[in-house]
Amino acid sequence: MVISAPKAISAWATIEISKLPPLTVHVCKTSSVPDHCRQYALSDPLDRDYQSSCDDHTHQAICDRCEELTTVLQQIEEAIRKMPTHSVSEDTTQELLFVFDQTKNNILAWKAHLLRSVNQDEARLDVLDALDEFSVLLVQDWAMKFLPRKYRESQSDWFGKRGLSWHITVATRRQSPDRGFEMMTFAHVFHSGSQDSLTVQAIMFDVLGKLKEVMPTLRSVYYRQDNAGCYRNGSTILAAVKAGEAHGITVRRLDFSDPQGGKGACDRKAATIKAHIKVHLNGGHDVETASQMADAMHSSGGVPGLCVRLCDRVVSSPVPQIKLDGVSTIANVEYSDTFMRVWKAYGMGPRKKITFSKLNLPSDLQTASLSPRCSAEAISAQFCTVKSRRAANNPSAPEGKVHGIPSTSDSGLYPCPEEGYIKSYQRLSSLQNHLDCGRHVCSLEQESMIDKGVRGYAARLEGQFAGVSQFEDRAGAGREAQSTAQQTTLLMGWALKSSQGGKTRFSDKQRDYLTSKFQIGEETGEKTSPAQVSRLMMTARDASGNRMFPSSEFLSVQQITSFFSRLASKRSLAGHLDIQVATEDEDGEAEVNEAAFQELSDYVMANVLPTHLICYDSFNLCHLMSKSKLSTLAVKLLKEICDHYGISTEDITLRRKVPYIERWEAF
C-alpha cells in the first residue's frame, strides 16, 4: 500500500528520531540479522586482512524495527515518484527526489556511525580489562578553544575575541585487580600556535615524561585519540613509538574513535576545569591570557588530579612527511618491535602488517617537544580515585547487554545519558566513573507491537495451562524472525567508513553556473550563500526557459562551499601574482602606469555615476539590456523576471517577447 506524501514524511521523521538510536542496543559481534552483525557490517569484502568469517551463521533473519526503517523509506520514495499522477509538476518531483536521496544517505550514514561507535568502544573496554599496575590508558583530544573573559567586561571587549588553545589528556590506571580505576588529567595551555600534528607529537612526548615521574613503574601505554587529522596521520602514528622509546615505555596500541563517539572522558574533564575557572572568574579575576588561564586552574588548590602545563611553542627539527596508504580508513594500530598491524575496524580480520623498514624512516628521526614556560611552578598532581559512596541501582545486574524491559522501580537521580542504556546512579561522581571506566547495561526502552503481542499471548497461556513451557524472549533487542521470502539487501562491509577518494567532477554547465553566481556576488557585494545556491540550482532555467539541471546534477551545500572556496583562493592568488609581475616588469613601466591611471579613473567614475546592477538567478539583466540581448530569453522566463520585480503583466495577452521587454525597459 502506498501512503501519501504528508503521512510518509511524518512517518519518516518518526523513524529517524525514535528508531535509529536503539541500534546501539541491537548490535552484537555475530548475529543472523545483517543490520546487527558487526563482523558482517565491518568486514572488507575486497581485503582478507580486514575480513572476519561468518561461516558459523547466515544472514537471512530480519529485525522488525530495522526493517521498518527500510519499508518506510521505500514508501516515501514510491510516493514521491507517483506525485506527477496527482497534478504535481515534474520539477517539484525532481526536487523532492534529490532532497530525499540526500536525507536518506544521511540517515544510513548515521546508522553505520552508530554501529562503528559500538565496535570501537569494545577496544576501550578491552584495554580497561587489560590494565595492570604497569600500564596506563591515555585518552587525548583538543578541548574547545577558551574565549577570554574579564570579571567586568564592556561591550567592546566582548567582540572579536581570539580563543586560547588547550589540550586534554586523561590517564587511567589500575593499581591492582581488586581495586578501582585511578585517573589523572593533563591540561596543556598554549599562548599561540596551531593544532597540528607536530603539537600533538610534542604533547605525547611531554605526557609520557610526566607520567614516568609520577609512576616510575610504568612500562606500557595505550592511546585512544580523536579522528582529527592532527592525530590520524603517518607522522603521529609513528611518533607515538619514538616518544615511548625515548622514555623507556612500550606503546602497545593506538585506537581512533569514530567522529563524536569516544572522547567523552576529555569532554567531561574539560567541563570540570571550565567550571573551576568560572569560580575563579567570579572571584574578581580576569582570564584573558594563557598564563591567567593556568593560574585559574591552580586557584583554590587546583582541580584534583590535574596537571597544568603552560607552553610557549613547539621545538622541533624539520620532520619529513610520512605517508601511510589508506590512513583515513585506519581505526586501530597495534605496535611491535619491527612492524605494526592495522585494522579498519577493531577485531575484524587478521589485520594488515606494515613493517617499519618499508616506510623509509630516517635514522635520525626525532620527536617534537614542548617548550614549557613555568614547569617548575606546576602543582604536583597525582592519580586520584573516584569512588561511589552509594551502590548503584540494580547492583546484581550483570555488566554488558541484557535483553528485556527495564524495571520502572529504579529511580536513580543520574541515569546513563546514552540511548538504550538503563543504569542509573544516586551520585554524579558514580555516573562519571561509569562513563569513564564502566560497561553499559542495554535494554529496549519500548516494546514493539510484535513483542507486546507475544508477551500477551504467553501470559494468557500461562494463566490457562500450567504445563505450557515459559516463552523466552531471546530477541528483546529486535526480533529475529526467519524469512525465506525476503533476502537481505545489505552487503558485507556496509558500515565501513569509505575513503576520501572518488570525488565527483563538475560538468561545464555546473562550473559556469557556480562561477556566474560567484562573480555576481563579487560585483554587487550581495553574496549568495551556498545553501541558497543549492536551492536555486533546483529551479534554475536557461535562456530558453527550460530546466537547467536534472536532479542528478544538483549539488549539495558542501560541494558548493568547496567550489566557492577554491574560486576565492584562485582569485586571491591571481591578484598576488599580478602585483608581483607588475613590480618585476621594469620594461613595461609606462604600461603599468597607464593601467593604474585607467583603474583609478574607472574607480572614480564607478563612485560618481549611478550604478544599476540587477540580476535574476544567473542572468545579469543590465548587461543583457545594454547589449540588446533580452530577446534571447524565453517568454516564460521574461514573465518570471517581471513578476519577480513586481512589474504588472496581467494585461499582456500575447505570447510575445516585445511587450515584456518594453515593460522591463520602462521599469
N, C-alpha and C positions, 0 to 999 in steps of 0.2 A: 504494500500500500504506500502510495506517495503522499507525503504530508505537505502542507502549504508552506510557503517561504517564511512567514512570520513564526509559525509553530516550529519550523526547522531551526530557525535562528535561536529561538528561545530554548529549545532542547539542546542545541549546540552549546549555548552558554552554560546550561546546567551541567552538561557532561564535562566541559572544560574546567569548571570550578570544583565540582564535587567528586568527579570520578577519577581524575588523574592522580591526586596526591596519595590515595591508598595503594598505588602501585608499589610504594616502598614497603608495604606490608606483604604484598603478594609475592615479590621476587624471592627466589631461593637459588642455590647453586645449581641444582638439577631439578627439572620439572618436565612433565609431559605437555605443559602449556608453553608454546613458544614465546608468549609475551612475558612469562615468568622465569624461564630458564636462563640463568646468567651465562652458563657455558655456551649455549647456543647463540645468545644475543651478542656475546663479546668475543667470539672466535672468528679469526680472519679466514675466510674460505680460500684465499689465494696464497696463504703463507702458513705452512705447517708449524713453524716456530711459534706462532701465535694462535694455535688451534688446539682446543681440547675436544676429546672424543665424547660423543653422546650415544655410544653403541648400546649402553645398558637400558636405554629408554627411547621411545619415539615421541614425536611432537604432533600427535593427532588430536589431543584434547583441546577444549576451549574453555575460557573463563567467561562467565555470563557478563561480568562488569566490563572487562576489556573488550568483549565482543560488542557490547552496547555502544561503545565509542565508535568502533568501525561502522556499525549499522547506521548510526545517526549521521556520520559524515557522508556515507553513501546516499542517504535520503536527502541530505541538503544539496549535494551535487546534482542529484536527479531532479530535484525541484527547481533548481536554477536553470538547468538545461531545458526544461519544459516551459519556461516562462514565455518564450515567443508565441506559444499557442494560447496564451492568456493575455494577448494585446500588450505585451511588454516588448519594447524595441530591442533589436539585436545589439545595439550599442550598450544598453543597460545590462543585458545578459553577459556580454563580454567583460564589462567592468566587474560585475559580481563574481564571475568565474575567476578573474585574476585575484580579487580580494580573498576569495575562498581558498584558492591554491596557496596563497601566501600564509594565511592563518592556519590552514591545515598542516603545512610544513612546520610552522612554529609549534603547534601542539605536539606533533610527532617528535620534534627535536627535544621538547621538554620531557616527553615520556622517556626518550633514550637517556637524557641527562639524569633523570631520577634513578634509572637502573644503574648507570655508571657510578653515581654517587654512592649507592648502597654497596656496590662491589669494591670501590676504593676505600670505603670505611672499614671493610674487612682487613685491609692492610694495616690500618691504625690499631685495630683490636688485636691482631696477631702480634704486633710489636709490643703492645702493653702486656700481653701474656708472656712474652719472652724476656721482659726486662728483669734484671737482677741488680745486685749491689755494685756491679762493674759497668753498667750500661745506662744510657740516657736517650730519651726521645726528644728531639728538638723540632718544634713547630714554628715556622717562620712566615712572616707576612708584613708588608708595609701597612702601617696604620693610615687612616685618612689624615691628610695634612691638617695641622692645628692652626686655626686662624688666630692671630694675635689679638689680645683684648686688654683694655685698660679698666681699672676699677671705676673711674669716671670717664666716660667716653663721649666726645662730641659727635655730631652728625658727620662732620668732615672726616673724622678719624675712622668712621665705620666703612667708608667706601675705599675700594682699591687695595684691599689687604692682600698680602702675599703669604701663603701658608708656609708653615715650618714642616720639613720632612722629618719623620721619626719612624723607626723600625722596631717591631716587637718580635722577640724570640722567647718562647715558653719551653722550658726544660722540665721533663718529667722523669722521675726515677723511682725505684722501689728498693728499699734497704734490705728487706727480707721477704720471703713469700708470705709470711703470716702478718705482715704489716701493710698499711695502706700506701698510696702513692704520695710522693712529695714533689712540690713544684717550685720553680724559681723562674723569674721573668727578667729578661734583659731588654732595656729600652735604649736605643741609640738615637740621639738627637743631633741633627746636623744644622750648622749655620747656613750652609748653602751646598749646592751640588745636585746632581741628577740621580734618579732612582734607576741606575743601570746595573749591568752585570758586575762591573768592577766593584761597585759599592757593596753589592751583596756578597761577593767573594771576601772582601775585607771584613765584613760583619761576621761571616762564618769563621774566619781566622781568629778574630778577636774573641768571639764567644767560646771557642774551644780553649783558648788560652786562659780565660777567666774560669771556665769550668774545671780546668786542671788544677787551678789554685784552690778552688773551693772543695773539690773532690779528687784528691791525689790518686785514689784507686781507680779512676776512670780508665777504661780500656777500649770501649766501643760506643759508637753513637749511631742513631737512626735519624734521618731527616724526613720531615714532611713539610712541603712547601706549596705555595700557591702556584697556579699555572701561568702566571705572567711571564712575559718574555725575558725579564731580568733573571728569572730562575730557570726557565726551560730553555736552555741553550747549551751548546757543547762546552763552552768555557766554564760555566758554573758547575756543570755536572762533573767535569774533571778536576776543577779547583777544589771540590769537596775532599777528594782523595789527598791532594797535595797539602791542604790545610791540616788534615788529620795526621799525615806523616810528619809534619813539622812539629807537632806536639806529642808524638808517640801514641796516637789514638787511631784505632781502626774504624773506618766508616763502613758500616755493614750495608746499608740500603738508603736510597733516596726515593721518596714517593711524592708524586704530584697529585693534588686534589683536583677534582673537577671544578669548573667555574662556580664560585659562590657555594661550594659544598665541601667543607673540611677544614676551614681555617677559623672555626668558632672560638677556639681557645685564645687566639690572638685578639679577636674582636672583644671578647669578654674582659680580658686583661686591660685592653686599651680603654674600655668603658670605665673600669675601676680607676685607672690612672687619671682620666679626664675628670671624673667626679672629685678626686683628690685635688686636682689643680683648681677646680671651681671653688672648693672650700678655701684654698689659699687666696684666690682672686677676691672672694667676698670679704676677706680679712683686710682689704685695703691695699692690695699689691697689684702691680701691673705684670702682665705676661706678654711681652712683645718680642723678645729675642729668645734664641735657643738657650742662652745662659739663664735667663729668668724662668724659662720652662723647666730646666733641670733643677733650679732652686725650688720651684713649686713642687716638684716631685719629692724633693728631700724634706720639705716642710713638715712640721708636726711629727717628726720621727720617721717620715717616709712611709711608703706602702710596704707592707710585709712581703718579704721575698723578692723585692725589686732591686735590681742593679742598674743604675743610670750611667750611661756613657755619653759624654758631651764631646763631639768630634768636629774637627775643622774641615778636613779634606781626606781624600784617599791617596795614599802614597803607593805608586806602582811604576814599574818599568814598562816599556812598550810590550804589550801582550798580543801575540798573533791570534787571529780569529780561528777557532777550532770548529770545524763543521762536522755535524753528525747527520747522516741521511735519515730523514723522517723524524727529526727531533720533535716536531709538533705533535706527533701521534704517540710518543713515548709517555707511558704513565708511571712506570716503576723501573728503578735501576738497582741491581744488586752487584756489589763490588767484590772482586777477588784480587789476588796479588798481581797478576799479569793481564787480566781481562775483566770485562763486566758483562752482565746479562741484562737484557731489557725486555719489558713487557709492553704490549699495547693496552692490556687490561690485567689487573692483578690476578695471578693464579691461573691465567689462561694460556695453556701451551707450555712446551719445554723452554721457552724463551730464546731470544737470539743472542748469540755470543759475539762480542766485539772485543778484539784484542787491542791493547794499548799500542802495540808496535805498528799496527796498520793506520793509526791516526797521525803518524809523523809528528809526534810531540817533540819540541826542542828539549835538549838535555838540561838546559839551564832555566827551565820554566819556573817562574816564581809567582807566588800568590800575592795579590794586593793586600795592603794593610792599612789600618786607620791611623790617623794622627790625633790621639786623644788630647784634649785640651786641659782637662782637670782630673785625670785619672787618679791622682794622689788624693784628691778631696772626695772621691766617690765613697758613699756609705757602704760599709761591708755588708753584703747580703748573703743569706744562706737559704737553703731549701726549707720550705715550710709545709706542714701537713694540714690539709683541710679535712676535718673530722666532723661527722654528723653527731649532734648532741641528742638526736632523737631518731629512732629507727624509722626507716621509710615505710610507707603503707605497703601492704602485701609483702612482708618480708619472706614469706615462703615461696613466692612466685619465682620460678627459675629465670635466670638471665637469658635473654635471647628472644626468640619468637614463640608466641603462644597463639593457639587458634581457639576462637570462641569469642563471646561477647563480654566485655569488661563489666565488672560489677559496679553499680551506681552507688554503693555504700561507701566507697573510698572517697574521702573528701580532703585530699591534700591541698594546702594553700598554693603550692607551686607545682603545677603539672608540667610534664615534659612538653616543650613547645613544638616538637617535631610532629608532623602529621601522622596519625595512625599509632603513635606510641602512648601508652596508658599509664606509665609510672608517675606518681606524684609524691611530693615531699612537703614536710611541715616547715622546713627552713630553706632559705635561699642558698646558703652555703652547701647544703646537701644536693640541691639541684645543680649547682655549678660543678660540684665534684662528679656528679653523674654525667653531665655533658662532657666533661674533660676526659674522664677515665672509665666511665661505666658503659654497660651494654643496654640497648633499648629493649623494652618488652613491647611486642607488637600485637595489635588486635584490630579488627574492623570495628569502627565506631557505630556503624549502622548495618542492619541486615538487609540483604536484597529480598525481593519478593519470593525467589526460589527458596532461600534459606528459611524465610518465615513459613512458607508452605510445608517444607519438610519437617520443621520443628513442630508445627501444629499437628501434622499427621502422626508424627512419632508420639506426641503427648496423648492423642486420642487412643492410639494402640496400647500405650502403657496403662491407660485408665480402664480399658475393657478387657485386655488379655494380659495376665501377669506373666504368662510363659513366653511372650514375644521378646526377642532379644533387643537390647537397647541400641538405638541408632547412634552411630558415632559420626560427628561432623568433621571429617578429616580435612575438608577444604573450606575452612572458615575464611581463609584469605582469598576466596574466589573458587566457586565450584568447578571442578574439573570433570565435566561430563564428556564421555567419549562420543565422538561424532564421526561417522564414516562418510556421511554425505558432504560434509564441509571440510575442505582441506585448508591448511594454513597458507596465508599469503606472505608471511614474514620469512625472509631469507636469513641464512646464517650470517652473523655479524651485523644485524640491522641496527644495533645500538652503538657500534663503534664510532668513534669520532673520526670524521673524514679529514683528509689532509687539506692544505690551503691551495693546492694546485687546481687546474681545470677552470680558470676564470673565464667568464663569458666575454667575448669580443663584441663591441658595439658595432652596429651597422652604420653605414654612411648617413642614412636618414636619421638615426638616433643621435649621432655625433653632431650633425648640422642643427638639429632642433635644440639640443642642450647648449651648443655654442651660441646660438642666437639668443637664447634666454639669458645666458651669462653676459653677453655683450650688451643687451638691453639694460640689464641691471647696472653694469659699469657706466653706461652713458647717462642714464636717468637718475642714478642713485637710489632707485627703488628696487632693491634686490629681492627676488622671489626665493623663498626658502625651498630646500629640496623636497620637503613634504608637499608643498603647493605644486611644484613642478611635476611630482609623481602623479598627483591627482589631475593636473591639466593634460598630461600625456594621454589619459584615458578618453578625453573628449576633444583632443586636438584634431584639426581638419586642415587639409591642404588648400591650395588656391581654387581647386575645383569644387570644394565643399565636401569632399569625400573624407572618410575617416583616415587619418594619417598613419595610425599604428594599429595592428591587430593585437589581441590580448597577449599573444606570445611575445610581443616586443615591448610590453610595458616594463618599466624599470622600477625597482624598489628605491626607497629613500636612501638606503646605504650606498647603492650603486651611483645614484645621482650626486650624493655628497662627495664620494671619492672622485668622480669626474670633475666636479667644480673645484675641488682641492688641487687636482693636477693642473687645471687651467690657470688657477691663481698662481701656482708655483712657476709655470712656464712664463706667465706674464711678468712676474717679478724678475725672473732670471733674464728674460729678454730685455727688460729695461736696464738691468745692471750691465749687460753686455753692450748695449747701445752707448751707455755712458763711457765704458772702457774704450770702445772703438773711437768715439768722438775725442777722447783725451789723447789717444796714441796716434791718431792720424794727423800729423803736422802739415802734410801737403794739402789737406782739404780744409784748412782753417777758414778760408773765405766761405766755403760751402756750409761749414758748421755755423758761422756767424749768420749767414742768410737764413738757415733753418731755424736758428734761435730767434731771429727777428720775426720770422713768419709765425712761429709758435706763440711769441708774445703778442703779435697782432691778432691772431685767432683767439687768444685768451681774452684780450680786451674787448673784442667785438662780441664774443660769446656772453660777456657780462653786461655789455651795454645794450645790445639788441635783444628783443624778446625772443625766447626760445619755446617752441611748442613741439615737444616730442611725445606723440600719442601712439600707444601700441595696443594691439589686440592679439592676445596669445603670442605667437612668434612673429607677427607682422608689424613692421614699422610703418604706420599709416601715413605719417608725414613724408617719409621718403617715397612711398608709393605715389602720393598725390603730387609731389614735386616733380616726379619723373613721368607723371600721367600714366601710371600703371595700375590704377584702381580697377580698370576694366578687366584686368587679368583674374580678378577674384570672381567666384561664382555668385549668382544671385542670392542663393540661400545664405552664403557667408556674408554678403553685404547687408542683408536684412538683419542677421545676428549682430553685426557691428553697430548698426543704427539702434537696435533695441538695447544693446549694452550701454550705449551712451545717452539713452533717453531721447532719441530723435524719433518723432512721430512718423510712422509709415502706414497708418491704418487706411489712409485714403488712396494708397497706391494699389491699383488692381492689376496692372500689367506685370508679367514676369520679365522685366527688362532691367538691365543694369543702370541705364542712364538716370532714371528717377532717383534711385538710391544714391548714385554718385553725386547728383546735383544737391540732394539734401545734405549729404556729408560735406560738400564744399561750402555750402551756405552755413553750416554749423561751425 
